Amino acid sequence: MQKKIVIAVDDSVYSRHSVKYAVNVSKVIPDISYILFNVQGSISQYIIDEAKKNMQIQNELNKIIKRNEAASHRILVKYKDFIINSGIDANRIEIASQPKLQCVAKDILDFGQKHPYDAIVVGRRGFSRIQKTFMGSVTSNILEHCTAVPVWLTDGTITSSKIMVAMDGSISSMRAIDHLAFIVSNSDTADITLYYVIPKIKMIGAKNTGKNRNDIDKIIETSSRHNIEHVFLKAKTLLEKAGLRENQIHFKFSSRFLNPGKAIISESEKGNYGTIVVGRSGISKSIFMGSVSRYVINHISNRAVWVVS
């Protein structure tokens, strides 16, 4: 079954990284196809309003619109040519451009969610030279409001095709596995590690130290190990039903981390994983994002994060 992803692009280095990553994932997703999407440059509302009253201004507005359309087309063709030159069949690449209707993030979301696409790919630093802390405002808004389609967030140059899935037993993390299973279905080259972090519970009070503290940690770890076995088996079953072989699926867990997000980042660097798959929210069912997924998104470097609702 063919998988379709939308790559939101502009003329920035962040978009170039996203396109390169999307090409690289074809090594593990051979039946993937691409829709390159660009929102055209902004036009002042003042000019639009004045053009309704003045024919000369209307003529100038038409020129601006044509320039924006031409600039957008050049960007899209440049990326399409790059993908073709990377060995992807031209029939698997589409381009789409539209004027800015609301804001860039909303236009990308509307385009990605109104069509039967399987993911929206965006660069972590957004589409503007004016950047917010951690990520551009466009990227931040897409992550905050995109709940119908998984978002693939890229950062920097990504070379590894290894995939790590952050597991915690939540419904959200199982949806992440379900998305991954669909995307890599029948892949002969996918290399997937299911990674589970047993959290260390932070406790307050002098009585919760020493032997008492250790006993509590051991109880939590023992209970978690039983849960791990159940979660891993369920995830493995989904992946094998999608056509993956047993030797393509690996299991790993770490224990007693106060910050599971930090443990995931550490493991992704140590294991050289190019992609981290996370559920949008964890067991806490945060309205926006769980603290773990938020931490991972804010601290990735030269990696991609798939955020699945």
Secondary structure, DSSP 8 states (H G I E B T S, - for coil): --EEEEEE--SSHHHHHHHHHHHHGGGT-TTEEEEEEEE-----HHHHHHHTT-HHHHHHHHHHHHHHHHHHHHHHHHHHHHHHHTT--GGGEEEEEE--SS-HHHHHHHHHHHTT-SEEEEETTTTSSS--SSS-HHHHHHHHH--SS-EEEEES------EEEEE-S-HHHHHHHHHHHHHTTT-SS--EEEEEEEE-----SGGGSHHHHHHHHHHHHHHHHHHHHHHHHHHHHHHHHTT--GGGEEEEEEEEES-HHHHHHHHHHHTT-SEEEEESS-TT--SS--HHHHHHHHH--SEEEEEE-
